[in-house]
Amino acid sequence: MEEELLIAFDSTQQALRAEMLLEYAEIEIDIFPTPKEITAGCAMSIQFSRSALKGVRLLVAEQNIEIRGIFARAAQGDGYIELGGEGEVQ
C-alpha cells in the first residue's frame, strides 16, 4: 500500500480552492480531518498518495495556494512530520 500524505491549510477557503483545482487536475484526493498533531487554522486537510507529490507541489506553486505544509505519518506511527524541500521527499 502506498504511503498517504496530507496537505494542511490555515484557511477553509484555501482548502476548498485546492480541492477544486486538484480534482480538476485529476489528482486522486480525499478530504480528511486535520489530525490534532498538526497545528493548522483549518479542520480540513487533503490526503493524497506519495506518487502524486510532484504534481501536487507543482499545482500548489502554480496556483499560489496557501498551505500550512505537507505532512507524512511518522515512522513510528504516532504523529506526523512535515516534509521539507523537494530534495527531501523524492
MMTF fields as JSON, N, C-alpha, C and O atoms, coordinates in Angstrom:
{
  "mmtfVersion": "1.0.0",
  "mmtfProducer": "UNKNOWN",
  "numBonds": 359,
  "numAtoms": 360,
  "numGroups": 90,
  "numChains": 1,
  "numModels": 1,
  "chainsPerModel": [1],
  "groupsPerChain": [90],
  "chainIdList": ["A"],
  "bondAtomList": [4, 2, 8, 6, 12, 10, 16, 14, 20, 18, 24, 22, 28, 26, 32, 30, 36, 34, 40, 38, 44, 42, 48, 46, 52, 50, 56, 54, 60, 58, 64, 62, 68, 66, 72, 70, 76, 74, 80, 78, 84, 82, 88, 86, 92, 90, 96, 94, 100, 98, 104, 102, 108, 106, 112, 110, 116, 114, 120, 118, 124, 122, 128, 126, 132, 130, 136, 134, 140, 138, 144, 142, 148, 146, 152, 150, 156, 154, 160, 158, 164, 162, 168, 166, 172, 170, 176, 174, 180, 178, 184, 182, 188, 186, 192, 190, 196, 194, 200, 198, 204, 202, 208, 206, 212, 210, 216, 214, 220, 218, 224, 222, 228, 226, 232, 230, 236, 234, 240, 238, 244, 242, 248, 246, 252, 250, 256, 254, 260, 258, 264, 262, 268, 266, 272, 270, 276, 274, 280, 278, 284, 282, 288, 286, 292, 290, 296, 294, 300, 298, 304, 302, 308, 306, 312, 310, 316, 314, 320, 318, 324, 322, 328, 326, 332, 330, 336, 334, 340, 338, 344, 342, 348, 346, 352, 350, 356, 354],
  "bondOrderList": [1, 1, 1, 1, 1, 1, 1, 1, 1, 1, 1, 1, 1, 1, 1, 1, 1, 1, 1, 1, 1, 1, 1, 1, 1, 1, 1, 1, 1, 1, 1, 1, 1, 1, 1, 1, 1, 1, 1, 1, 1, 1, 1, 1, 1, 1, 1, 1, 1, 1, 1, 1, 1, 1, 1, 1, 1, 1, 1, 1, 1, 1, 1, 1, 1, 1, 1, 1, 1, 1, 1, 1, 1, 1, 1, 1, 1, 1, 1, 1, 1, 1, 1, 1, 1, 1, 1, 1, 1],
  "groupList": [{"groupName": "MET", "atomNameList": ["N", "CA", "C", "O"], "elementList": ["N", "C", "C", "O"], "formalChargeList": [0, 0, 0, 0], "bondAtomList": [1, 0, 2, 1, 3, 2], "bondOrderList": [1, 1, 2], "singleLetterCode": "M", "chemCompType": "L-PEPTIDE LINKING"}, {"groupName": "GLU", "atomNameList": ["N", "CA", "C", "O"], "elementList": ["N", "C", "C", "O"], "formalChargeList": [0, 0, 0, 0], "bondAtomList": [1, 0, 2, 1, 3, 2], "bondOrderList": [1, 1, 2], "singleLetterCode": "E", "chemCompType": "L-PEPTIDE LINKING"}, {"groupName": "LEU", "atomNameList": ["N", "CA", "C", "O"], "elementList": ["N", "C", "C", "O"], "formalChargeList": [0, 0, 0, 0], "bondAtomList": [1, 0, 2, 1, 3, 2], "bondOrderList": [1, 1, 2], "singleLetterCode": "L", "chemCompType": "L-PEPTIDE LINKING"}, {"groupName": "ILE", "atomNameList": ["N", "CA", "C", "O"], "elementList": ["N", "C", "C", "O"], "formalChargeList": [0, 0, 0, 0], "bondAtomList": [1, 0, 2, 1, 3, 2], "bondOrderList": [1, 1, 2], "singleLetterCode": "I", "chemCompType": "L-PEPTIDE LINKING"}, {"groupName": "ALA", "atomNameList": ["N", "CA", "C", "O"], "elementList": ["N", "C", "C", "O"], "formalChargeList": [0, 0, 0, 0], "bondAtomList": [1, 0, 2, 1, 3, 2], "bondOrderList": [1, 1, 2], "singleLetterCode": "A", "chemCompType": "L-PEPTIDE LINKING"}, {"groupName": "PHE", "atomNameList": ["N", "CA", "C", "O"], "elementList": ["N", "C", "C", "O"], "formalChargeList": [0, 0, 0, 0], "bondAtomList": [1, 0, 2, 1, 3, 2], "bondOrderList": [1, 1, 2], "singleLetterCode": "F", "chemCompType": "L-PEPTIDE LINKING"}, {"groupName": "ASP", "atomNameList": ["N", "CA", "C", "O"], "elementList": ["N", "C", "C", "O"], "formalChargeList": [0, 0, 0, 0], "bondAtomList": [1, 0, 2, 1, 3, 2], "bondOrderList": [1, 1, 2], "singleLetterCode": "D", "chemCompType": "L-PEPTIDE LINKING"}, {"groupName": "SER", "atomNameList": ["N", "CA", "C", "O"], "elementList": ["N", "C", "C", "O"], "formalChargeList": [0, 0, 0, 0], "bondAtomList": [1, 0, 2, 1, 3, 2], "bondOrderList": [1, 1, 2], "singleLetterCode": "S", "chemCompType": "L-PEPTIDE LINKING"}, {"groupName": "THR", "atomNameList": ["N", "CA", "C", "O"], "elementList": ["N", "C", "C", "O"], "formalChargeList": [0, 0, 0, 0], "bondAtomList": [1, 0, 2, 1, 3, 2], "bondOrderList": [1, 1, 2], "singleLetterCode": "T", "chemCompType": "L-PEPTIDE LINKING"}, {"groupName": "GLN", "atomNameList": ["N", "CA", "C", "O"], "elementList": ["N", "C", "C", "O"], "formalChargeList": [0, 0, 0, 0], "bondAtomList": [1, 0, 2, 1, 3, 2], "bondOrderList": [1, 1, 2], "singleLetterCode": "Q", "chemCompType": "L-PEPTIDE LINKING"}, {"groupName": "ARG", "atomNameList": ["N", "CA", "C", "O"], "elementList": ["N", "C", "C", "O"], "formalChargeList": [0, 0, 0, 0], "bondAtomList": [1, 0, 2, 1, 3, 2], "bondOrderList": [1, 1, 2], "singleLetterCode": "R", "chemCompType": "L-PEPTIDE LINKING"}, {"groupName": "TYR", "atomNameList": ["N", "CA", "C", "O"], "elementList": ["N", "C", "C", "O"], "formalChargeList": [0, 0, 0, 0], "bondAtomList": [1, 0, 2, 1, 3, 2], "bondOrderList": [1, 1, 2], "singleLetterCode": "Y", "chemCompType": "L-PEPTIDE LINKING"}, {"groupName": "PRO", "atomNameList": ["N", "CA", "C", "O"], "elementList": ["N", "C", "C", "O"], "formalChargeList": [0, 0, 0, 0], "bondAtomList": [1, 0, 2, 1, 3, 2], "bondOrderList": [1, 1, 2], "singleLetterCode": "P", "chemCompType": "L-PEPTIDE LINKING"}, {"groupName": "LYS", "atomNameList": ["N", "CA", "C", "O"], "elementList": ["N", "C", "C", "O"], "formalChargeList": [0, 0, 0, 0], "bondAtomList": [1, 0, 2, 1, 3, 2], "bondOrderList": [1, 1, 2], "singleLetterCode": "K", "chemCompType": "L-PEPTIDE LINKING"}, {"groupName": "GLY", "atomNameList": ["N", "CA", "C", "O"], "elementList": ["N", "C", "C", "O"], "formalChargeList": [0, 0, 0, 0], "bondAtomList": [1, 0, 2, 1, 3, 2], "bondOrderList": [1, 1, 2], "singleLetterCode": "G", "chemCompType": "PEPTIDE LINKING"}, {"groupName": "CYS", "atomNameList": ["N", "CA", "C", "O"], "elementList": ["N", "C", "C", "O"], "formalChargeList": [0, 0, 0, 0], "bondAtomList": [1, 0, 2, 1, 3, 2], "bondOrderList": [1, 1, 2], "singleLetterCode": "C", "chemCompType": "L-PEPTIDE LINKING"}, {"groupName": "VAL", "atomNameList": ["N", "CA", "C", "O"], "elementList": ["N", "C", "C", "O"], "formalChargeList": [0, 0, 0, 0], "bondAtomList": [1, 0, 2, 1, 3, 2], "bondOrderList": [1, 1, 2], "singleLetterCode": "V", "chemCompType": "L-PEPTIDE LINKING"}, {"groupName": "ASN", "atomNameList": ["N", "CA", "C", "O"], "elementList": ["N", "C", "C", "O"], "formalChargeList": [0, 0, 0, 0], "bondAtomList": [1, 0, 2, 1, 3, 2], "bondOrderList": [1, 1, 2], "singleLetterCode": "N", "chemCompType": "L-PEPTIDE LINKING"}],
  "groupTypeList": [0, 1, 1, 1, 2, 2, 3, 4, 5, 6, 7, 8, 9, 9, 4, 2, 10, 4, 1, 0, 2, 2, 1, 11, 4, 1, 3, 1, 3, 6, 3, 5, 12, 8, 12, 13, 1, 3, 8, 4, 14, 15, 4, 0, 7, 3, 9, 5, 7, 10, 7, 4, 2, 13, 14, 16, 10, 2, 2, 16, 4, 1, 9, 17, 3, 1, 3, 10, 14, 3, 5, 4, 10, 4, 4, 9, 14, 6, 14, 11, 3, 1, 2, 14, 14, 1, 14, 1, 16, 9],
  "groupIdList": [1, 2, 3, 4, 5, 6, 7, 8, 9, 10, 11, 12, 13, 14, 15, 16, 17, 18, 19, 20, 21, 22, 23, 24, 25, 26, 27, 28, 29, 30, 31, 32, 33, 34, 35, 36, 37, 38, 39, 40, 41, 42, 43, 44, 45, 46, 47, 48, 49, 50, 51, 52, 53, 54, 55, 56, 57, 58, 59, 60, 61, 62, 63, 64, 65, 66, 67, 68, 69, 70, 71, 72, 73, 74, 75, 76, 77, 78, 79, 80, 81, 82, 83, 84, 85, 86, 87, 88, 89, 90],
  "secStructList": [7, 7, 7, 3, 3, 3, 3, 3, 7, 1, 7, 2, 2, 2, 2, 2, 2, 2, 2, 2, 2, 2, 2, 2, 6, 6, 7, 7, 3, 3, 3, 3, 3, 7, 7, 6, 6, 1, 7, 7, 1, 7, 1, 3, 3, 3, 3, 3, 3, 4, 4, 4, 2, 2, 2, 2, 2, 2, 2, 2, 2, 2, 6, 6, 7, 7, 7, 1, 3, 3, 3, 3, 3, 7, 6, 6, 1, 1, 1, 3, 3, 3, 7, 7, 1, 6, 6, 6, 7, 7],
  "xCoordList": [0.847, 0.0, 0.885, 1.847, 0.546, 1.352, 1.092, -0.026, 2.139, 2.039, 1.127, 1.171, 0.302, -0.588, 0.025, 0.593, -0.097, 0.38, -0.812, -1.893, -0.609, -1.665, -1.184, -0.032, -2.07, -1.83, -2.718, -3.923, -2.123, -2.885, -2.926, -2.018, -3.989, -4.246, -4.515, -4.884, -4.321, -4.671, -6.058, -6.599, -6.632, -7.984, -8.81, -8.295, -10.085, -11.013, -11.111, -11.255, -11.035, -11.109, -10.001, -10.256, -8.773, -7.66, -7.816, -7.445, -8.36, -8.589, -9.608, -9.401, -10.692, -11.721, -11.197, -11.516, -10.405, -9.803, -8.856, -8.882, -8.027, -7.095, -7.848, -7.464, -8.913, -9.715, -10.222, -10.104, -10.782, -11.325, -10.234, -10.431, -9.099, -8.025, -7.384, -7.052, -7.208, -6.625, -7.561, -7.113, -8.851, -9.81, -9.837, -9.912, -9.777, -9.753, -8.515, -8.575, -7.385, -6.137, -6.128, -5.14, -7.227, -7.393, -6.368, -5.901, -6.027, -5.195, -6.147, -7.014, -5.983, -6.887, -6.634, -5.522, -7.685, -7.574, -8.752, -9.765, -8.591, -9.673, -9.631, -8.562, -10.81, -10.891, -10.729, -11.306, -9.946, -9.543, -9.535, -9.045, -10.049, -9.962, -8.496, -7.702, -8.146, -6.768, -6.468, -7.157, -5.446, -5.102, -4.727, -4.161, -5.046, -4.765, -3.274, -2.888, -2.424, -0.978, -0.464, 0.652, -1.274, -0.875, -1.593, -2.823, -0.821, -1.402, -1.721, -0.824, -2.993, -3.424, -4.698, -5.396, -4.992, -6.177, -7.438, -8.514, -7.327, -8.468, -8.597, -7.599, -9.817, -10.057, -10.081, -10.244, -9.918, -9.987, -8.613, -7.976, -8.164, -6.922, -7.255, -8.348, -6.294, -6.45, -5.411, -4.221, -5.873, -4.999, -4.779, -5.705, -3.544, -3.205, -2.03, -1.361, -1.786, -0.702, 0.638, 0.71, 1.694, 3.038, 3.399, 4.141, 2.894, 3.219, 2.697, 3.174, 1.737, 1.177, 1.875, 1.5, 2.885, 3.509, 4.042, 3.806, 4.746, 5.323, 4.229, 4.358, 3.156, 2.05, 1.354, 0.961, 1.199, 0.567, 1.417, 0.904, 2.724, 3.622, 3.587, 3.559, 3.589, 3.562, 2.277, 2.318, 1.155, -0.129, -0.219, -0.693, 0.234, 0.209, 1.035, 0.614, 2.213, 3.075, 2.483, 2.438, 2.033, 1.498, 0.24, 0.039, -0.599, -1.873, -1.802, -2.817, -0.609, -0.416, -1.385, -1.988, -1.523, -2.378, -1.599, -0.477, -2.193, -1.531, -1.785, -2.924, -0.694, -0.818, -0.009, 0.939, -0.391, 0.38, 1.604, 2.69, 1.411, 2.51, 1.989, 0.785, 2.931, 2.621, 3.237, 4.403, 2.447, 2.846, 2.747, 1.909, 3.631, 3.6, 3.52, 3.958, 2.961, 2.892, 4.305, 5.113, 4.602, 5.919, 6.193, 5.266, 7.461, 7.859, 7.334, 6.98, 7.282, 6.789, 5.268, 4.693, 4.609, 3.156, 2.432, 1.209, 3.155, 2.48, 2.88, 4.025, 1.93, 2.163, 2.52, 2.514, 2.828, 3.142, 4.412, 4.757, 5.107, 6.283, 6.027, 5.436, 6.477, 6.317, 7.436, 8.601, 7.078, 8.072, 8.706, 8.029, 10.01, 10.737, 10.75, 9.768, 11.869, 12.024, 11.946, 11.913, 11.914, 11.727, 12.827, 12.56, 14.047, 15.133, 14.89, 15.35, 14.182, 13.938, 12.875, 12.886, 11.967, 10.785, 10.722, 9.661, 11.786, 11.741, 11.35, 11.26],
  "yCoordList": [-1.192, 0.0, 1.245, 1.34, 2.179, 3.385, 4.337, 4.439, 5.022, 5.973, 7.139, 7.65, 7.541, 8.681, 9.916, 9.827, 11.048, 12.328, 13.245, 13.009, 14.295, 15.271, 16.679, 17.023, 17.485, 18.926, 19.566, 19.319, 20.386, 21.125, 22.598, 23.102, 23.267, 24.646, 25.524, 25.038, 26.829, 27.779, 28.374, 29.023, 28.152, 28.669, 27.669, 26.949, 27.643, 26.767, 27.176, 26.321, 28.459, 28.947, 28.335, 27.883, 28.316, 27.736, 26.222, 25.665, 25.554, 24.107, 23.78, 22.855, 24.527, 24.291, 24.613, 23.921, 25.649, 26.015, 24.902, 24.501, 24.417, 23.338, 22.079, 21.406, 21.758, 20.579, 20.678, 19.723, 21.821, 22.013, 21.882, 21.204, 22.522, 22.506, 21.127, 20.705, 20.423, 19.079, 18.105, 17.268, 18.218, 17.359, 17.679, 16.769, 18.945, 19.346, 18.791, 18.425, 18.729, 18.186, 16.659, 16.032, 16.073, 14.621, 13.941, 12.84, 14.612, 14.024, 13.435, 14.133, 12.158, 11.475, 11.957, 11.853, 12.487, 13.033, 12.564, 12.097, 12.7, 12.502, 13.667, 14.155, 14.1, 15.101, 14.355, 13.286, 14.924, 14.227, 15.246, 16.358, 14.92, 15.856, 16.096, 15.157, 17.335, 17.638, 16.976, 17.238, 16.119, 15.448, 16.461, 17.514, 16.135, 17.064, 17.326, 18.342, 16.422, 16.618, 17.711, 18.202, 18.091, 19.128, 20.418, 20.477, 21.442, 22.728, 23.477, 23.826, 23.714, 24.426, 25.189, 24.867, 26.203, 27.012, 26.442, 27.019, 25.332, 24.73, 23.279, 22.567, 22.844, 21.474, 20.467, 19.268, 20.953, 20.079, 19.991, 21.01, 18.767, 18.523, 17.719, 17.169, 17.663, 16.862, 15.752, 16.005, 14.525, 13.361, 12.915, 12.934, 12.514, 12.043, 11.078, 11.014, 10.331, 9.345, 10.01, 11.037, 9.405, 9.943, 10.046, 10.948, 9.151, 9.186, 10.453, 10.817, 11.122, 12.354, 13.604, 14.721, 13.427, 14.566, 15.615, 16.807, 15.197, 16.162, 17.008, 18.229, 16.367, 17.092, 18.025, 19.132, 17.578, 18.41, 19.643, 20.761, 19.438, 20.579, 21.569, 22.781, 21.064, 21.921, 22.736, 23.942, 22.1, 22.785, 23.845, 24.955, 23.501, 24.445, 25.686, 26.812, 25.472, 26.604, 27.432, 28.659, 26.765, 27.482, 28.28, 29.37, 27.748, 28.387, 29.246, 29.78, 29.374, 30.178, 29.793, 30.654, 28.491, 28.011, 28.121, 27.625, 28.765, 28.942, 27.705, 27.393, 27.007, 25.804, 25.963, 26.747, 25.215, 25.161, 24.27, 24.56, 23.177, 22.269, 20.944, 20.688, 20.112, 18.757, 17.823, 17.967, 16.867, 16.022, 14.54, 14.121, 13.758, 12.301, 11.742, 12.377, 10.554, 9.9, 9.56, 9.089, 9.796, 9.488, 7.991, 7.181, 7.627, 6.23, 5.318, 4.169, 5.814, 5.017, 4.947, 4.214, 5.7, 5.65, 6.6, 6.717, 7.282, 8.236, 9.653, 10.065, 10.377, 11.753, 11.885, 10.914, 13.111, 13.44, 14.26, 14.949, 14.185, 15.028, 15.851, 15.37, 17.082, 17.938, 17.637, 17.538, 17.494, 17.25, 18.575, 19.598, 18.542, 19.752, 19.979, 19.714, 20.472, 20.773, 19.542, 18.414, 19.774, 18.672, 17.621, 16.442, 18.009, 17.046, 16.018, 14.882, 16.389, 15.505, 14.47, 13.39, 14.769, 13.92, 13.152, 12.628, 13.068, 12.37, 10.96, 10.22],
  "zCoordList": [0.0, 0.0, 0.0, 0.762, -0.853, -0.973, 0.191, 0.697, 0.594, 1.698, 1.317, 0.198, 2.281, 2.094, 2.762, 3.85, 2.105, 2.627, 2.839, 2.298, 3.63, 3.916, 3.615, 3.879, 3.063, 2.968, 4.028, 4.066, 4.887, 5.89, 5.479, 4.818, 5.882, 5.473, 6.688, 7.758, 6.502, 7.556, 7.351, 8.247, 6.169, 5.949, 5.152, 4.296, 5.449, 4.744, 3.279, 2.405, 3.009, 1.633, 0.783, -0.333, 1.3, 0.546, 0.392, -0.642, 1.407, 1.336, 0.241, -0.544, 0.19, -0.827, -2.229, -3.195, -2.323, -3.61, -4.081, -5.245, -3.163, -3.504, -3.909, -4.866, -3.191, -3.525, -4.96, -5.728, -5.323, -6.654, -7.723, -8.731, -7.505, -8.5, -8.635, -9.743, -7.519, -7.564, -8.28, -9.063, -8.008, -8.704, -10.195, -11.02, -10.543, -11.949, -12.651, -13.824, -11.923, -12.469, -12.454, -12.835, -12.014, -11.953, -11.052, -11.342, -9.957, -8.916, -7.885, -7.359, -7.604, -6.674, -5.247, -4.731, -4.622, -3.264, -2.427, -2.946, -1.126, -0.168, 0.808, 1.175, 1.218, 2.278, 3.593, 3.788, 4.482, 5.696, 6.834, 6.637, 7.997, 9.119, 9.485, 9.529, 9.743, 10.124, 11.465, 12.45, 11.514, 12.776, 13.855, 13.562, 15.091, 16.198, 16.359, 16.936, 15.858, 15.974, 15.038, 15.208, 14.056, 13.105, 13.477, 13.478, 13.791, 14.138, 12.849, 12.081, 12.626, 11.423, 11.756, 12.718, 10.95, 11.192, 10.583, 10.738, 9.899, 9.206, 9.641, 9.752, 9.885, 10.345, 9.202, 9.431, 7.966, 6.801, 6.143, 5.879, 5.881, 5.152, 3.907, 3.776, 2.999, 1.797, 1.833, 2.02, 1.651, 1.655, 0.208, -0.603, -0.106, -1.445, -1.338, -0.307, -2.406, -2.373, -2.657, -3.332, -2.13, -2.319, -3.8, -4.187, -4.624, -6.063, -6.736, -7.811, -6.131, -6.689, -6.148, -6.505, -5.293, -4.613, -5.583, -5.388, -6.607, -7.544, -8.196, -8.281, -8.655, -9.265, -8.295, -8.662, -7.051, -6.021, -5.75, -5.711, -5.561, -5.308, -6.469, -6.252, -7.685, -8.866, -8.913, -9.154, -8.688, -8.714, -7.61, -7.85, -6.409, -5.29, -5.631, -5.365, -6.223, -6.567, -7.708, -7.627, -8.762, -9.928, -9.6, -10.135, -8.733, -8.408, -7.14, -6.692, -6.568, -5.353, -4.241, -3.6, -4.023, -2.941, -1.64, -1.533, -0.666, 0.628, 1.486, 1.833, 1.819, 2.636, 3.91, 3.964, 4.931, 6.178, 5.967, 6.468, 5.215, 4.925, 4.395, 4.371, 3.973, 3.536, 4.562, 4.927, 5.022, 6.141, 5.796, 4.998, 6.425, 6.325, 7.737, 8.697, 7.851, 9.16, 9.6, 8.8, 10.865, 11.419, 11.315, 11.345, 11.193, 11.006, 12.121, 11.86, 13.344, 14.46, 14.48, 15.285, 13.605, 13.518, 14.442, 14.366, 15.316, 16.202, 15.818, 16.001, 15.293, 14.901, 13.428, 12.673, 13.049, 11.664, 11.611, 12.571, 10.491, 10.269, 9.012, 8.046, 9.044, 7.87, 6.891, 7.276, 5.629, 4.593, 4.223, 4.116, 4.029, 3.673, 2.179, 1.486, 1.692, 0.272, -0.595, -0.103, -1.905, -2.852, -2.759, -2.993, -2.427, -2.324, -1.243, -1.358, -0.202, 0.937, 0.636, 1.227, -0.259, -0.404, -1.721, -2.058, -2.458, -3.751, -3.579, -4.559]
}
